[in-house]
């Protein structure tokens, strides 16, 4: 089961009339050029850290606790996280396990530069587009983390991405979907999109939502599940190469 995902960005936050689809430029503006939206990076280190430890972001801390347990159990010391966005998960990971080598990547230069300025907690930062990037560059890491990036690719593109990772000997992956689609969620998503159309509120196509069965099919030819754990509205899948 899968469905298209739409999101309404209030016009005061971002002039969505310029685009129908969220893209690299949109994310860059949301992260860097605006301040009054939940996607924007804070202007100072103090503001950034205050946001990281806020109650609304407690899910990141909970997930980081579990990942640190995994990393300890499987002797994972050198980790790269793809598409980090605001880097909140990575901030918690590095604070909880400072001895770990942690690299953060994203595909928008301005937002990555700002993240380095207000966080700077990771050992390295570099530009990498996980949709088109050269995965041979990531072979050196013990584990790849893909946290809540699941909407970014359609089903066939995800299968191709797992194939590329396997071909480039990416042996261990932490994959955390944005959510696990249920029939109830599917109905809510479609109803919300139609309602906004009727109210002339222009939302943007932001990718795809998938059921748990769909996710498992994406990587089944290349990876197996070593461990999985329910985490709020999603699951953490720890994958190992076949």
N, C-alpha and C positions, 0 to 999 in steps of 0.2 A: 504494500500500500504506500502510495506517495502522492503528494499534491504540491502545487505551487504556493509559495509563501510571499505575502505582500505585507508591507509595513507603511503606516502613515506617519511621515515626518511633518510635523506642524510647520507651516510656512514661516513662522517666526524663528524657527530653528534653522531651517534650510530651504532655499527657494526651489522646491521640488518640481516646479513647473518646467525646469530646464531639462529634465530627464524623466524617462519612464522606468529606467532600470538603474539600480545602485551599481556603481563601478568604482574604479580606483580613485578617480578624481573626487567623487562624492565622499568616499571615506576620508580622504585627505582633508577635505573641507570640514567635515563633521568633527574630525579629531583635533584640527589645528586652528581653523578660522572662526570657530564659534565657541562660546563659553556656557551657554544656557541649555545644554542638552546632556543626557547621560553618556553619550559617546565621546564627548570632548575631553581632552587631556587637560589637567589642571595647569596653572601657570607657575606654581612654585612647588618645591619638594615637600614643604610642610603640608600644603593643600593636598598634594597627591597621596602622601602617606596617611593623612587623615581619612581620605576616601577609601584607601585600601583596607583599613581596619574598621570601617563603618559597618553597622549591623546589616545594611542592605547588601553588602558584599561578603557576608559570612560564608556563603556557599564556596567561594574560592578557597578560603582557609580550610574548610572541611575536605575539599578535594585535594588540596596540597598535602594534608595530613596523610591521606590514603596513598597518594603517589610517593611520598617520602618513604612510607612503609614498603611499597613495592621496590623502590630503588635500592633500599637497604637489603631487602630479601634477595634480590637478583644481582646484587653487586654492580649496580648501574651508577657510574660516577661522572659520565660525560654526556649531557643531554642537550638537544636542540629543540626549541619550541617554535612551531611555524604559525605565522599569522597571529602574533601576540596581541595586536590591538592596543589596549591600555596597559597590558602587562601586569594585571593584578594577580593572576595565578602565579606568574613567574616571581613577582615580588614576595609572595608568601613562600614559595618553594625555596628561594634563596635564603630567606630569613630562618626558615626551619631547618635547612640543611646547607649551611654556608660552605662546607667543604666540597660540595658538588660543583663541577664546572658546568655552568648553564649559559647557553647561547640563545638569544632572542632574535627572531627574524620577522619581517613584515614586507609588504610590497609597496608601501608608500613612504618615500624618503623623508618628507617634512614631518610626518607623524613619528617616524622612528627617531629622527633627530631630536624631536621634542621629548619623547619618552626617555632617551638617554640623558637629557638635561634634568628632568624632574625625578627620574628614578635612578638610572645608572647603576642598578644593583647587580645586573647580570655581568658575566665575565666578558661577553662579546655581543655585538649587535651587527647584523648585516642584512642587506636587502635580498629577499628571496621570494619569488612568486611561486607558491606551491602548485599552482595550476600548470605552469609552463617551465618551472625551474629544472636545472640539471641535478638530479638526485645523486649522481656520483660524488658531488661535493659534500654530501651528508653522510657518506659511508663511514667516516671517521668516528661518528658518535655512537655511543652505546644504545641510545634510544631516541626516537622521535616522538614528540608530543603534538597532537592535533586536538586542541581544546575548543569545542563549540564552533567548528568550521564547517559543519556538515551541510549547511544550506548552500554553500558556495558553488558546488558542482552538481551537474545532473548525474543520473545513475551510471551511464556509460563512461562519463569522465572520471567518476570515482573508481570504477573497475580498472580503467586504464592507469590511474594514479597508483593504485595498489600494485598493479603489474609492474610499473616503472620502479617502484620502491623495491619490489622483490628482485627484479633484474639487476638492480644496483646494490644488492646485498644489504638492504636495510633490515636488520634481523629482528629488531624489537620496536614496537609502536604502542604508544598509549593513544587510544582514540576515544574521545568523549563527544558524542553527538550533542547538538544544541537541544534536542528533545527527541523522544521516541513517539512517533505519530500513532495516535489511536483514532478510532472511528469518530469518537466524540470531538476530538481536536480537529479532525478533518472537516466536520460539519461547522464547527465554530469558525475555522479559517475561511471557508467559503462564504458563510453568512456575513462575516465581517467585511470581506472584500466587496460583496454585492451591496451591502448597506452603505459603504463609503461611496460607491459609484452612484447610488441613488441620491445621496446627500451632496454629490459633487465635491467630495473630498478626495483629491488625487493621491492615491497611495503608489508605492513603487514596488516593482517585482524585485524581491531580494533573494530568490533562490528556491530551494526545494526542501520539503519536509518528508521524512521517511519513517516507516515502521521498523521495529527491531529486526524483523525477518529480512527486510530489504537490505539493511546494513550488513547483516551477516552474509548475505549473498554477494555483496560487493567484494569482499576480501577472501571468500571461501576457497578460491583456487590457489591462493598464494600464502595465506596466513591462517593459523588456528588460534583459538582463544585459550590462552594460558590461565587467565583469571578474568572474572567480570564481577562488578559490584554495582548494585543500584545506588544512585546518587541523586536524590531529589526527583526531578522530572526526567532524568536521563540515566545512563549507565556509564561506568568506566570499563572499557575493554582493553585488556593488556594482551597484545597480539605478538605471536612469534612466527617467524618465517618457516614455511614447510620445508 
